[in-house]
Structure formats: C-alpha cells, structure tokens
Amino acid sequence: MVRSKGARMASLVAVGVLAFGALSACGDDSDSDNNSGDSGDSSGSPAAEGKVGVILPDETTSPRWEANDRPSLQAAFDDAGVESIIDNAGGDVAKFGEICDSMINEGVTVLMIVNLDSESGKACLSKATEAGVQSIDYDRLTLGGGASYYVSFDNVEVGRLMGQGLADCLDADGKSKGNIIYINGDPNDNNAALFKSGYDEVLKPMTQYKLVGDQSGFWDATKAGDAYEQLYTKNNGKIDGVVSANDTMAGGIIARMKDNGTAGTVPVTGQDASVEGLQNVLAGYQCGTVYKNTDLEAKAASDLAIALINGDDPSSLATGSVKDTETGKDVPSSLAVPVWVTADKVQSVIDDGFASASDICVDEFAKACEKAGIK
C-alpha cells in the first residue's frame, strides 16, 4: 500500500498522541533490502551516519507487517537519509536468526526487531549487544532480551478497547447478560498477554457476563476458527460475544459463524484495522477493530534509531517505560495511543491513508460501503 505524503501528514496531525510529542511521517513503499543511501530529508538536514536493520516477523499473522509497517518505516528512514535494510523472517525462527546474523555482520548501527518469540529474539539481541549494536524492540517486547529501547502502542490499552468495545456492542444489542469467550493471541507473544490483561481488566468486573471459554488462536485464522467451534459446541451454541485478539483470527471465527448461521448476531472484536477487519466491521460481522496507525509507531522508532546513530540524547523520545517481567527491569519506551473503530469511524482510517476504499469496497462489501458513506 502506498500512502500520499499529504494523507500521512494529516493522519499524524489528527491522531497526534505519542508519549514524546507530535510527529509527522511521509514516504512510499519499497522492496526488501532497499538501501536508501545518503539522500537528505525534505528539510535539507544532513544524512545520518549509520545503518539500521529491521527484522519483521512474518506475512501471515497480520497483513500490517508488509502492508503498513514496512512502507512506514522505509519512508521514515528515506526521509532522514538513513541507510536501512528491512527483511522479513516469514515466520521461520531459523531464518530470523540468519537475518539477524547477516545484519550484524553487515555492520548495522541499530538493530530493530519484531520477535517471533522471546527465546529467538533474545538470542538475536544478545548477539547485537556483544557486537556493540544498539537495539530496539519494535511492537513486541522481547522478554529477557535486554533491548536498549522499546517502541510500540500501549498494548494494555489495546486490550481495554477490545473489552469495552465488546461490552458496548452487547449493550447496543440489548444483552444485559450473556456468555462470552476469549480467543487470545499466540502465548509466545508478550503482546498477547498484554492485550488479554487489558480486556480482562474491563470485562472481569462485569459480572453480568460469564466467561465460558478462554483459548489461544495463535494469530491464525484457521486455529482461531477451530477454537471458536470447539467452544461453541461445548456451550451448546450459547455464546453471546467473542473477544478475538486480532482481525485475522476474527476472520476465521466469522467464517465459522457463517457456517452456523450466527454471523452478525454475535459481536466479535479485533485489532489492526486490516482490510478484512474493516470489511467485516462495515458488514456487521465484527463489532469493531482497534486501529493502530503504524505511521506513528514507525516514526517513533525511526526517530529513536536516528538519534542513536547520531549520538543524540534519546530521553526526550523514550519518555515512558515498560517492565520486562523476566528481568524485572524497566525498558525505556515510546508508546503510541490506539483507537477503537466501529462502522461509523471506518472513513477516518481511509482518510488517514492507512487503508483505501478501493481495497475495502469490493464484491459483497460494496453496498455496506455505500450505506456507510465510504469514499
């Protein structure tokens, strides 16, 4: 997905809520391993001396990694004139390790990773530390990894938004009580635990809702669908609401709901504001999705990487902290604020340049887009 500079700038002004202050971002998509060379930024500032390596996790758990994060990061580095290497591990731990070794051997100054799990992420970060390379955990904190910094969204708040979103949808449906289930993310992903802590914090005190199922969907549509079907059968079809920890899993759950004739009658949450997620929200199959504007996250991470390359004090950028529960240490962090999006808010995601109407409003979803005034 290519975003216009104007759309991205408007997005950042509109959302504009980062711990370290207002941000801006611009640029376009690029191929893997695209080095930006020494081009200067639009303000004429000199190019930073150094190289950034970025390892993305896969292309399947969420479309955001390639559709949103890669172009956002590449644009930010290109605008700053920073040489960068962005690669994707494809969900393969061995490949993740190979990319890590290669980037360190190529002499990256800063290594930014989205781990596949904390064990392999920790191994990579340890090698970076031994090589004198500063590191940034991007989006997912590597427990015990010792990254220099962490850049992400407020992931507990992401969970709170899903929990409150489900409660609001149940209330709108006139359900003063009912059975709910959780389909959580991959237990190897620390973010999954943070998301769950958020929605559990909101929903647990709501004693009118009974938690009758709590399983992992492993960020996989098929596995999430299987987990939902098992819980649906176990509870004799008496499920009134579903917390799905992302849009990919929600899609798998909704597919099973279509099979049993309950799609659109049982609210389902999600996150990532993926094309599929936004389509399901507009069609009424999904009650909402958490929108995380990756331009904000990418700009925060790139600003931090550039500061480290230049030897600048990063304290004004990493103004927060997140505790590494394995080491007990607080990791200096920069956290962006997520937004809950329902059908009446989908246009704002399009206006930001995060998604396009031409991708969303196809086939069976065209009428839903027309009804919602999507353009």
N, C-alpha and C positions, 0 to 999 in steps of 0.2 A: 504494500500500500504506500502510495506516495502522497505526502501532505504538502499543501501550499504553505509558503512562509507566512502569509497573512493569516491563514487558518490557525497555524500553530501559535502565532503571537497572540491572537485573540483568545485561544484556549488558555494560555498561561495567565493572561490578564483576568479572565473570567474565573478560573479555578483558584489561582494565586495563593494557595495556602500551604506553604512549606515552612518547616521549623527555622530555616535560615533566611527566609525573606522571599520577596518576589523574584520570579525567574522568567527567562524567555528562552525559546528554543526554535530552531529552524533547520531546514536542510532537506535531503531526499534520500531515497533508498539506495542500496549499493550491494554488490556481490560480496560473498565471504572472502576474507583475506584481502580486503581492499585497503591499501595504504593510502592515506590522504596526503602524504608528502609534507611539504613545508609551506602550503598555502596559508596566507594570513586570514584573520577573521574580517567581518564586514566593517569593523571599526578601525581597521588598519593596525591593530596591535601585532607585535612581532610573534611569530610562531613559537610555541613552547618547545624546549629541547628535551625530547624523550619520546618513548613509545608506550602505548597502552595495549595490553592484551585482554580480550574479553572472551570468556567461555560461556556460551548459552547452553541450556541443559538438553533440549530435545525439540521436536517439532509436533508432538502429539498431545502432551498433557494439557497444553493450551496453545491456541494459534497465536497468542500475543507475542511469543518469543521472536518469531520471524516476521510477523505482520506489523508489529508495533515497536518492540524493544530494539531490534536490530537497526531499523531506519532511524529511530530517535537517537540512539547512541552514535551511530555513524555521522548523522547530521551535526550533532554537538561537537564531536571531535574534529570534523572537517571545518566547521566554522571557527574553531580555535586554532586551526593549523597544526593539530596534533596527529602524528602518525599513529595508526591503530591497526590492530588485527582482531577481527571478530570471527569466531568459529563456533560451530555447534556440535555438541557431543552425540547428538542423535539418540540420547537415552542409553548410551553404552558406557559403562564405567571404565572399561579398558581404553576406549577412545578418549574419554575425558582425561585420563592420566597421560595419554600420549600427547594430546594437545597441550596440556599443562607443561610437560617436559619440553616440548618444542618451543613454546612461547618463552619459557625461562632461558632456554639455550639461544634464542634469537635476541635476547637482551632487552626484554620489555622492562620499563622502569616501574610500571604499576601493573599489577595483575588483578583483574576483576572477574569474579566467578559467580555463577548461579549453580550451586552444587546439585548433584543428583542424589546424594545422601551425605550425611555428615562425615562418615568414615573416609570415603574417597575424597571429599572436599578437604578434610583435614590433612590428608596425605599431600595434596597439592599445595595447600597453604604453607605447610611445614617446609616443603622444598623451596618455595618462594622466599620464606624467611631466611633460610640457610644461604640463599643466593643474594641476599640483601635487597630483595624486591619487595616494595610495599604493596599491600593487598587491600582489596575492597570486596566484602561480601555484598553482592547485588541481589536484592529482593529476598533471598533466603539466607538466614544466619547459619553459618556452619558451626555447630556446637563443638567446643573444644578446639576449634581451628585457629584461633588467635589472629583473626584478620585485623588489620590496622583500623579499619572503619567498616561501617555497615550503612547501606543506603537502601531504603525500602519505603513501603507505605506503612501506616500504623495498622498492623495486621490484626491486633485485637479489635480495633475499631471496625475493620472489615467484617469480622465476625459479629460484632454488635449490630452492624447494619443489616446483616442477613437475619439475625434473630428478631430484631424489631420489625424488619420488613415482613417476615412470615407472620408475626403477631398482628400486624396491621392488615395483612391480606385476609387472615382468618376473621378478624373483626369486621372487615368490609363485607365478608360473606355471611355475616350474622352468626358465626360459630363462637358461642360463648364458652365452649369446652370441646375437647376432642383429643384424639391420639396423634402424636407427631413422631417422626423418626429423623435421625441424623444419618446422612451419608457423607462421611468425612473424607478428607484428602489422604494422601499417602502418609502412613505413620513414620516414614523415614524423612519426611519433610517437616522441619521445625515450624514452618508457617502453618501447616495443617493443625498443629497443636494450638497455635496462637488463634487461628480462626475459631476453632472449637471452643476455646476458653471464652471468646467473645460472645458467640451465640448462646453458649450455655449460661453465661452470666446474665443475659437478658431473659432467656426462656425458663430457666430453672425456678425462679421465684414465681412464675406464672403458673400456679398450681392447678389452674383450670385445664391446662394441657398436660397430658400424660405421655412421657417418653416411652414408647413401646419398641424401639429399635435403635441401635447405635452401632453402625458398621462402617468399614472403610470401603471407598470406591476406588482408591489408588489413583485418582486423577484420570481414570479410564472409563469411557462411556459404557463399554460392554460390562465391565466388572461392577460399575455402579448400577446398571440396569439389573444385573443378576442379584445384587444385594437388595435392591428395592423389591424385586419379585419374591425373594425369599421371605422378606419381612411382610409383604402384602399377603402372602399365603399363610404365614404364621399367625397373622392377626385377622384372618378371615375377611380380608378386604377392608377392614375398618381402620383406614389411615386417612387422617384429615389434613395433614400438612407435612411437607418434607423440607428439611434443610439440606440442600445439596451444596457442597462447598465450592463448586465452580460450574461454569456453563457447560463445559464438556461433559461432566457427569450428569448434569441436569438433562442434557440432550438424550443420554441413554435411558434415564429414568422416564422421561416424557414418552419415548418410543414404547416402553412397556405399558405406560398408562394408556396410550392409544390402543394397544392390543386389548386391554381390559375395559376400555370404554370410560375411563375416568379422566382423561386428559382435558384440562381446562376447568375441571371441577375441584381438583385438589391443588392448592398453591404449592409451588416449588421455588426455592431460591436459587441463586447462582452468583457468580462473580466473573469479572474480566471484560464484560460488555463486548463479547465476541459477536461476530455476525450472526451465528446460530443463536446465541443467547438473546440478542436484540430481536431477532425474528420471533423467537418463542415468547418473548415479553409482549410484542405487538399482537401476536395471535391469541394471547390469553392463556397459553400453556404454562408460562412461567410468570410468577407474580412480580419479579424484579431481578435486577442484577447489580452487583457492585462495580461501579466504573472507576478504574484506576488509570488516570491519564499518564501514560508512560513517558510523555514528553517531560513531565515534571520530575519523575524518578530518574530518567536518563540525564536530564540537565543537572540534577543534583549530583549524580555520580560522576559525570564528566567534569563539572566544576571542581569537584574534590580531587579527581585524578590529576587535573591540570595544576591545581595548587600544589600537590605533592611533587609533581615533576619540576615545577618552578622553585620549589623550596619555600613556598609561602606558608604562613600560619593557617592551618585549616580549621581552627577553632570556631571561626565565625560561620563556617559552613556546617560542621557537625556539632550542632548545639544541643542535641539530645543524647540519650544513651539507651541501650537495650542490654539486659543482663544475659550473659551466656550461662545457661543453667548448669552446664557441665563444669565450667571453671569457676563460676561464681563471680566472674569479673564483668564490669560494665563496659560494653563496647561503644566508643563514640559513634553516634549515629545521626543521620538526617532522615526524617520521616515525613512523607507527604500524606495528605488527607484524602481518603476515598469518598465517593459519593454514591448514594443509593439511587438507582434509576428505575422508574416504572414507565409504563407505556407513554404517559404524557411528558416524559423527560427525554425520550429517545432522540428527539430532534437536536437537543443540546449536545449530545455525543457526536452527531453528524456535523453540527456547526463547528465543533472543536477540530474537525478534521481527523478524528480518531477512527471513524467508520464512514462509509459512503452509502447514500441512498440507493445507488445503482447496484451495490452488492446485496443490500438488505431486501429491497422491494422487488423480489423476483418471484415468479410462479405463484404459489398459493398465498404468498405474503403480500402481494401487490395490493389487494383490497384492504388488508389491515393497515398498510402504509397510507393508503388514500384516506381511510377513516380517521387515522391519527394526524393527518395533515403533514406527513413526512415529505420532504422535498430536498 
